[in-house]
């Protein structure tokens, strides 16, 4: 393949490939009679490894050292990259979960001091979601009711509310792992507890409103990530259980 074809295939620029050639990171195996670069399948394999390491944040000098290590083999590179990607995924999932908790906290209208917010919800400030929450729900009765209720909550109240919410999520995850059907009575009963918690602490949440929240858990990737970091597939499970419970009460 010529340099233009390789650039198009890999999603990089021709200039990038020329640079890799100049620094000895990826030199094409052949040249045409006119001196144009020609890349072999082995060159493409090396380019794939280079781009993976670059995506993981490695500087070019370190990438060259890793790829030119005579003691390493392709399987070793794959194992290293897999481990690094899994580490990044774990960190990203944790960050997403933290952000989702912040969004939910802000939607609840928390009125804690910054120090108390940190103790209850972690290191991120939920106030950053004020604008989004108000734009989406600011003109609803539920938003107004939630603001009124939560304005009086103390730190101890929030700790208790958070613990109750996490307990429901843990039981949802346990049901999923046990193979319980999401539209079973057991799963719907947990969903009903979830609905009752919302009504008790934040705003009146009738079954059909709860069903709308359930749909949001799979339609909004941020909520999906929050549930799925606890157990893969949990967002879909909770969504189905919530909607089945709404139908049961409908």
C-alpha positions in Angstrom: 0.0 0.0 0.0 1.2 3.5 -0.7 1.4 6.2 2.0 -1.9 7.8 1.1 -3.8 4.5 1.3 -2.2 3.7 4.6 -3.1 7.1 6.0 -6.7 6.7 4.9 -6.9 3.2 6.3 -5.4 4.2 9.7 -7.2 7.5 10.1 -3.9 9.5 10.3 -2.3 12.1 8.1 0.4 11.5 5.5 2.5 14.0 7.4 2.3 11.8 10.5 3.5 8.7 8.6 6.4 10.8 7.1 7.3 11.8 10.6 7.2 8.2 11.9 9.5 7.3 9.1 12.0 10.1 9.8 12.3 9.2 13.5 12.6 5.5 12.7 9.4 4.5 14.5 7.7 3.1 11.3 9.8 2.9 8.2 8.1 1.3 5.1 9.5 -2.0 4.0 9.8 -0.9 0.4 10.1 1.9 -2.1 8.9 2.2 -5.7 11.3 2.9 -8.5 10.4 6.5 -8.1 11.2 6.4 -4.4 7.6 6.4 -3.1 7.0 4.6 0.2 5.3 1.1 0.1 3.9 -0.5 3.2 3.7 -4.2 3.8 1.2 -6.1 6.0 3.9 -6.3 8.7 4.3 -2.5 8.5 0.6 -2.1 9.0 0.7 -4.4 12.1 3.4 -2.2 13.6 1.4 1.0 12.8 -1.6 -0.6 14.6 0.6 -1.1 17.7 2.0 2.4 17.5 -1.5 3.9 17.3 -2.7 1.9 20.3 0.1 3.0 22.5 -0.3 6.6 21.4 -4.0 6.4 22.3 -2.9 5.1 25.7 -0.8 8.2 26.1 2.7 6.9 25.5 5.3 9.3 24.1 6.8 8.3 20.7 10.2 7.5 22.2 8.7 5.1 24.7 6.5 3.5 22.0 9.7 2.8 20.0 11.4 1.3 23.0 8.4 -1.0 23.7 8.1 -2.2 20.1 11.8 -2.7 19.6 12.2 -4.7 22.8 13.7 -8.0 21.6 12.2 -9.9 24.5 8.7 -9.0 23.7 6.4 -10.8 21.3 3.0 -9.8 19.7 1.1 -11.6 22.4 3.0 -9.7 25.1 2.1 -6.4 23.5 -1.6 -7.4 23.3 -1.6 -8.4 27.0 0.0 -5.1 28.0 -2.4 -3.1 25.9 -5.4 -5.1 27.2 -4.3 -4.5 30.8 -3.8 -0.7 30.2 -7.1 -0.4 28.4 -8.9 -2.2 31.2 -7.3 0.1 33.8 -8.4 3.1 31.8 -11.9 1.7 31.5 -12.1 1.2 35.3 -10.9 4.7 35.9 -13.4 6.1 33.4 -16.2 4.1 34.8 -15.5 5.4 38.3 -15.4 8.9 37.1 -18.7 8.5 35.2 -20.3 7.1 38.4 -19.0 10.0 40.4 -20.4 12.5 37.9 -23.8 10.7 37.8 -24.0 11.0 41.6 -23.3 14.7 41.3 -26.0 15.2 38.7 -28.5 13.2 40.8 -27.5 15.2 43.9 -28.0 18.5 42.1 -31.3 17.3 40.8 -32.3 16.6 44.4 -31.5 20.3 45.2 -28.9 19.6 47.9 -28.2 22.5 50.3 -25.0 21.3 52.0 -21.8 23.3 52.6 -19.0 22.5 50.2 -17.3 20.4 52.9 -20.4 18.4 53.6 -21.0 17.8 49.8 -17.5 16.5 49.6 -18.1 14.1 52.6 -21.4 12.8 51.2 -20.9 12.8 47.4 -17.2 12.7 46.9 -14.6 15.0 45.4 -16.6 16.6 42.6 -19.0 19.6 43.1 -22.6 18.7 42.1 -23.4 22.4 41.6 -21.9 22.2 38.1 -25.1 20.6 36.9 -27.4 23.4 38.1 -28.0 24.8 34.6 -28.7 21.5 32.9 -31.1 20.3 35.7 -33.0 23.6 35.7 -33.2 23.7 31.9 -34.7 20.2 31.7 -37.0 20.2 34.8 -37.1 23.8 36.2 -40.7 24.4 35.1 -42.1 21.2 36.6 -44.0 20.7 39.8 -41.6 17.8 40.7 -38.6 20.1 40.5 -40.3 22.7 42.7 -41.3 20.1 45.2 -37.9 18.5 45.3 -36.3 21.9 45.9 -38.6 22.5 48.8 -38.1 19.2 50.4 -34.3 19.0 50.0 -33.7 22.5 51.2 -34.3 21.3 54.8 -32.1 18.2 54.6 -29.0 18.0 56.8 -25.8 16.1 56.1 -27.1 13.2 58.2 -30.3 13.2 56.1 -28.3 13.0 52.9 -26.1 10.2 54.2 -29.2 8.2 55.1 -30.9 8.9 51.7 -27.7 8.0 49.8 -27.4 4.7 51.8 -31.0 3.8 51.1 -30.5 4.5 47.4 -27.4 2.4 47.2 -29.1 -0.5 49.0 -31.7 -0.6 46.3 -29.1 -0.6 43.6 -27.2 -3.4 45.4 -30.3 -5.5 45.5 -31.1 -4.8 41.9 -27.6 -6.0 41.0 -27.9 -9.1 43.1 -31.2 -10.0 41.4 -29.6 -9.5 38.0 -26.6 -11.8 38.9 -29.0 -14.4 40.3 -30.8 -14.6 37.0 -34.0 -13.1 38.2 -36.3 -11.9 35.4 -36.5 -8.0 35.3 -40.3 -8.3 35.0 -40.7 -10.7 37.9 -42.5 -9.9 41.1 -39.1 -9.8 42.9 -37.6 -7.3 40.6 -40.8 -5.2 40.4 -40.9 -5.1 44.2 -37.4 -3.6 44.3 -38.5 -1.1 41.6 -41.5 -0.1 43.8 -39.1 0.6 46.7 -37.1 2.8 44.4 -40.3 4.7 43.4 -41.3 5.1 47.0 -37.9 6.5 47.9 -38.2 9.1 45.3 -41.7 10.0 46.5 -40.7 10.0 50.1 -37.5 12.2 49.8 -37.9 14.3 46.6 -41.2 14.5 44.8 -44.4 12.7 44.1 -43.5 10.0 41.6 -46.5 8.2 40.2 -45.9 4.9 38.3 -46.0 6.4 34.9 -43.5 9.2 35.8 -41.3 6.4 37.3 -41.6 4.5 34.0 -40.3 7.7 32.2 -37.3 7.7 34.6 -36.7 4.0 33.8 -36.5 4.8 30.1 -34.0 7.5 30.8 -31.7 5.0 32.4 -31.1 3.4 29.0 -31.6 6.4 26.8 -29.1 8.7 28.6 -25.6 7.1 28.4 -24.5 8.8 31.6 -27.2 7.0 33.6 -26.5 3.8 31.8 -22.8 4.0 32.8 -23.8 4.7 36.4 -25.8 1.5 36.7 -23.6 -0.7 34.5 -20.5 0.1 36.5 -22.1 -1.7 39.4 -23.1 -4.7 37.2 -22.9 -5.0 33.4 -26.4 -4.8 32.0 -27.9 -3.4 35.2 -29.3 -0.2 33.5 -31.4 -2.3 31.1 -32.5 -4.6 34.0 -33.6 -1.6 36.2 -35.3 0.1 33.3 -37.3 -3.0 32.5 -38.2 -3.7 36.1 -39.3 -0.1 36.6 -41.5 -0.1 33.5 -43.0 -3.5 34.4 -43.8 -2.2 37.9 -45.5 0.8 36.4 -47.6 -1.4 34.2 -48.5 -3.5 37.2 -49.8 -0.4 39.0 -51.3 1.0 35.8 
